[in-house]
Amino acid sequence: MDNHNNKQSQDNKLFQEQKERLNTYARFSGIVIQMFAIIGLGTFAGVKLDEFFPNDHKFYAIILSLSSVILALVFVIRRIIAGSKE
């Protein structure tokens, strides 16, 4: 009886570890998708603004692309810090 409880305890512990790894993987996968979305939308908006307001140096695309990368990095850093506090 004692061996059965011990085995069940080990199985439960293993299941919890696998579940935690899967949750971490899912959280970081979501962060990556959101990061790509922020950068993609910023770049797309910059390209469209450059098409609508033509200029020689594609300022809107450059500014919005760079801004979206910075915004995405700030977003990722904040999510990682918040996740580490949990």
Summary of the structure (lengths in Angstrom):
residues: 86
radius of gyration: 22.3
end to end distance: 36.5
largest distance: 79.9
contacts: 205
relative contact order: 0.10
helix: 91%
strand: 0%
